[in-house]
Amino acid sequence: MILSFIIGAVVSVMLLILKIKKKTDNIAFGPFISLATLIYIFYGDLLIKFYIY
């Protein structure tokens, strides 16, 4: 879940900096959860090892 927050925050900040979205616009969180799930499926062991050590 933490990964989806990080991905969502980075993408949201980039959208705000590039003026693609405004502060008042909604940004869907579902795609970030899906992307984080795929990353965990393919690289979960590596991420857990990195997190522990």
C-alpha positions in Angstrom: 0.0 0.0 0.0 2.9 2.3 0.7 4.1 2.0 -2.9 0.8 3.1 -4.3 0.9 6.2 -2.1 4.5 7.0 -3.3 3.6 6.5 -6.9 0.4 8.5 -6.6 2.2 11.4 -4.9 5.1 11.5 -7.4 2.7 11.4 -10.4 0.3 14.0 -8.8 3.2 16.4 -8.1 4.4 16.0 -11.6 0.9 16.7 -13.0 0.7 19.8 -10.8 4.2 21.1 -11.8 3.5 20.6 -15.5 0.1 22.3 -15.0 -1.8 19.4 -16.5 -4.0 19.3 -13.4 -5.0 22.0 -11.0 -5.1 21.7 -7.2 -8.9 21.5 -7.4 -9.0 18.6 -9.9 -9.6 15.1 -8.8 -6.9 12.5 -9.5 -8.1 8.8 -9.4 -6.2 6.6 -7.0 -7.2 3.3 -8.4 -4.6 3.2 -11.2 -1.8 3.7 -8.7 -3.1 0.8 -6.6 -3.2 -1.4 -9.7 0.3 -0.3 -10.7 1.7 -1.0 -7.3 0.0 -4.4 -7.3 1.7 -5.3 -10.6 5.1 -4.1 -9.3 4.7 -6.2 -6.1 3.7 -9.3 -8.2 6.8 -9.1 -10.4 9.3 -7.5 -8.0 7.9 -8.2 -4.5 10.7 -10.4 -3.3 13.3 -7.8 -4.3 11.3 -5.0 -2.7 10.9 -6.9 0.6 14.6 -7.7 0.7 15.5 -4.1 0.0 13.0 -2.9 2.7 14.4 -5.3 5.3 18.0 -4.7 4.7 
